[in-house]
Amino acid sequence: MNAVIKELKFLCPGPNTKLRAEELWSMTIDERNEMRRKGSFDCYQLDYPVSTAFNGSMISMEFRAMYPNAQDFDERLSSLQSKVLTRYYDLLGHIKNDFMRTLCIIRQKSPSRGAKRARDADPTKENALKGIIEWIKPEVPFPSKHDSPILYIKGNLFEVGSSAAIIWKQSTIMLNPEMEHCFRILCESFVVFNAVCQPTDKQFYTFVSYVLLGIGHLTTTGERLMQSIE
């Protein structure tokens, strides 16, 4: 096992090493369980380059190993998006991307303590997903660190960008800028990293984790939102 761990640690991520990385990754989950228990998974990511490579696939592998009975994200998303957009057809119409609009409506309908918007703010210009997904200009480098996992997209607000990355602690997970995929990896990362979201985002993540991944429990706020769209 020491040899397996050492090989994984020094494996150089690339198209020809992905299959081997997956094999080694599945064999070494006990070590990562210990890192999760200690709350030091961020140190593991810095020591093992494969953990942040391959478009987030290592995170998805880990999540499925931890929750083999988790719901199918894409299937649940299709149902949820249809219900939300039908029920709240009059909200946030300026957001043209249906997926982003769905997330923004959920965020609006899942307020957490301290999440208040200034009265004079322009809803067409502000980021309703601030703290969860941030858009930055293509020429601006990704931030070097962030206390809780956050998805950054290079491009225009609420649009598919040129590149994307999840930033957590001092780790950067580069992703293909496909919004649904990026958001799924973001949600899974909280579980895999044993990370805690910002208090203002707790209701949002509790809802999407339960509805899209099938883990956790709904709060009273989440139950009200589910009742409104059923």
Buried (B, 14 or more C-beta within 10 A) or exposed (E): EEEEBEBBBEBEBEEEBBEEBBEBBEBBBEBBBEBBEEEEBBBBBEEBBBBBBBBBBBBBBBBEBBBEEBBEBEEBBEEBBEBBBEBBEEBBEEBEBEBBBBBBBBBBBBBBEEBEEEEEEEEEEEEBBBBBBBBBEEEEEBEEEBEBBBBBBBBEBBBBBEBBBBBBBEBBBBBEBEBEBBBBBBBBBBBBBBBBBBEBBBBBBBBBBBBBBBBBEBBEBBEEBBEEBE
